[in-house]
């Protein structure tokens, strides 16, 4: 089973789209970090903590030694936050896929050989694993474009058109 380390923006989009529960149905070992959780508002935190209680997501916490490594990554690389540095660190440590929509973090991680995926990949997996119907995926992708203007518009529109046909 593939391990993913999720950044904040992915969890926010999934929660806002009411897709968090279906995300946990994917054949993935889903993790995030304590710093990611701190970036969420209380309602979103509660949803992640509830999922963690049911073993649907693991919240990774840095030891003091690990936090020193994370701080070193942060100090040596402008353009990525401390939270970005932590999810990057754990993705390397766990040999995991980094799940993020943050452009700076994605470029940083790809340059260092990490597999990086985003929310569109999650949608593709939901289709591939037949977790959501194409019609629902099309509607949710439209909703996603309304709440997240940083996505590759053309890629999203292609999927909307493809899924709309069903």
Buried (B, 14 or more C-beta within 10 A) or exposed (E): EBBBBBBBBBBBBBBBBEBBEBBBEBEBBBBBBEBBBEBBEEEBBEBBEEBBEEEBBBBBEBEEEBBEBBBEBBEEBEEBBEBBBBBBBBBBEBEBBBBBBBEBBBEBBEEBEBBBBBBBBBBEBBBEEEBBEBEBBBBBBBBBBEEBEEBEEEEBEEBBEBBBEE
